[in-house]
């Protein structure tokens, strides 16, 4: 892994995610991190006064550059012996648009962002932006909960529903993660109506089981089939009991993504897990 990008709005949530990102970059031997900030004018200015608007825009840009440099220096002070290359970039516009622009210019392999669990109004923006970025970009996004601290990644949990796995399981990404972290892969499936007699290999997944085993055979994973009516609770309970350090989830389509992250009436995994959550879109 070469470059990891870390968007920031200078909140404590973003700062925590940046610290996690540096630790993770060290573990996977990344070469470079890129600190990114997007800025916009807070109110629309009179279009008949373009000169004033340009002055305002330049002022906000200068402020953004200075704040990002201060953020960088504060982060580096926590890692005085790091060999990472730390660059900064500021873009005008939305955070998603800015990330898309950066991704078009250079190879970005991973985005690491913070998210809040609700209630911290001063940090709500970074939470909503995280959801937007994870849903819009093709680059994997590692979401860091606000109280999550770095623990060496030794167990990676793949949430897998065994439905047409050859079309969506990100084998290349998993291979890179396993090679870089040397972690063990735990393949996790929840069955809501699991029969006791099928507790080990439920009938609903047997048809696709061979494909999953074939795809993931090189990683020598362990497979687990769990019964729990609440998806989020099942994920968190399993992660805790098996000492998982990271969860991989793969939204297959936009409607599924909205259900998982935005419209669900139950607890939302992105906001209600204390573990880093890697969101990957289809096969990468």
Secondary structure as UniProt FT lines:
FT   STRAND          3..7
FT   HELIX           12..27
FT   TURN            28..29
FT   STRAND          32..39
FT   TURN            47..48
FT   HELIX           50..77
FT   TURN            80..81
FT   STRAND          85..92
FT   HELIX           95..105
FT   STRAND          110..115
FT   HELIX           121..123
FT   HELIX           124..136
FT   STRAND          141..145
FT   TURN            146..147
FT   STRAND          155..159
FT   HELIX           165..167
FT   HELIX           171..181
FT   STRAND          184..191
FT   TURN            192..193
FT   HELIX           196..198
FT   HELIX           203..216
FT   HELIX           217..219
FT   STRAND          222..227
FT   HELIX           231..241
FT   TURN            242..243
FT   STRAND          246..249
FT   HELIX           254..258
FT   HELIX           259..263
FT   TURN            269..271
FT   STRAND          276..279
//
